[in-house]
Every structure is written in structure tokens, then in C-alpha cells.
Amino acid sequence: MKEYTHYNRIKSVLAEKNKTGTWLSEQMGRNFGTVSRWMTNKVQPSIEQLYEIAKHLDVDVRELLVASIVKRYGYK
């Protein structure tokens, strides 16, 4: 199984907010498969889509991203 680099925290933030990928796909009018790929970091949403996700989850868009300093030092 291919391991994906984690750039976003969409799945984690959804869990923190007690929301599901199905809920997010309905809110955004997107296919669940697309949202699922975002949640598993197989593909990344665009900047515009990240802002829309943040709006629906009522969080700062930065909360949806893995901190770059974590990447620099090799932590996951």
C-alpha cells in the first residue's frame, strides 16, 4: 500500500468537530469520493476549496494544514 505524505488535517478536524466526510461532501456539493481522497491525503484540495472547507467547519484555514515546521524535521 502506498503511503501518502500528509499535507492536510481535514479528517482530523472533521473528527474534532464530530462531522463526517459525508456531511462535508453534502455541504460542499461534492462527490464523496473526492472528499474521501482529500481526507486520506491521496489528493489535495485547492486553496479555494480549503477556504470553503474551513468555512463549513468554522475553523481558521490554517487548522486544516499540517504545520510546515513539522515536515522540515521529519515528524508525522
C-alpha positions as CSV (number, residue, x, y, z in Angstrom):
1,M,0.0,0.0,0.0
2,K,1.4,3.4,-1.0
3,E,2.0,5.8,1.9
4,Y,0.9,9.4,1.3
5,T,2.5,12.5,2.7
6,H,0.1,14.3,5.0
7,Y,-0.4,17.9,4.0
8,N,-3.9,18.4,5.3
9,R,-5.7,17.7,8.5
10,I,-9.2,17.5,7.1
11,K,-10.0,14.1,8.5
12,S,-8.7,15.1,12.0
13,V,-10.6,18.4,12.0
14,L,-13.8,16.7,10.9
15,A,-13.4,14.2,13.8
16,E,-12.8,17.1,16.3
17,K,-16.0,18.7,15.1
18,N,-18.0,15.5,15.2
19,K,-18.6,15.7,11.4
20,T,-18.2,13.1,8.7
21,G,-16.9,13.1,5.2
22,T,-20.4,12.5,4.0
23,W,-21.6,15.6,5.8
24,L,-18.8,17.7,4.2
25,S,-19.5,16.3,0.8
26,E,-23.1,17.3,1.1
27,Q,-22.2,20.8,2.4
28,M,-19.9,21.4,-0.5
29,G,-22.0,19.7,-3.2
30,R,-19.0,17.5,-4.0
31,N,-18.8,13.7,-4.6
32,F,-18.0,11.8,-1.5
33,G,-15.1,10.1,-3.4
34,T,-13.4,13.4,-3.9
35,V,-13.8,14.3,-0.2
36,S,-12.5,10.9,0.8
37,R,-9.4,11.4,-1.2
38,W,-8.8,14.7,0.5
39,M,-9.3,13.1,3.9
40,T,-6.7,10.4,3.1
41,N,-4.3,12.9,1.5
42,K,-4.3,11.0,-1.8
43,V,-5.1,14.3,-3.5
44,Q,-5.2,17.8,-2.1
45,P,-8.0,20.4,-2.4
46,S,-7.3,23.7,-4.0
47,I,-6.7,26.8,-1.9
48,E,-10.2,27.9,-2.7
49,Q,-11.6,24.6,-1.6
50,L,-9.6,24.7,1.6
51,Y,-11.2,28.0,2.4
52,E,-14.6,26.6,1.7
53,I,-13.9,23.6,4.0
54,A,-12.8,25.9,6.7
55,K,-16.0,28.0,6.4
56,H,-18.2,24.9,6.7
57,L,-16.2,23.7,9.7
58,D,-16.0,27.1,11.3
59,V,-12.2,27.0,11.7
60,D,-9.2,29.0,10.6
61,V,-8.0,27.6,7.3
62,R,-4.5,27.1,8.9
63,E,-6.1,24.4,11.1
64,L,-6.6,22.3,8.0
65,L,-2.9,22.2,7.2
66,V,-0.1,20.3,8.7
67,A,2.5,22.8,10.0
68,S,5.5,23.1,7.7
69,I,8.0,23.0,10.6
70,V,6.8,19.5,11.4
71,K,7.7,18.5,7.8
72,R,11.1,20.1,8.0
73,Y,12.2,18.0,10.9
74,G,10.6,14.8,9.6
75,Y,7.8,14.3,12.2
76,K,4.5,13.0,11.1
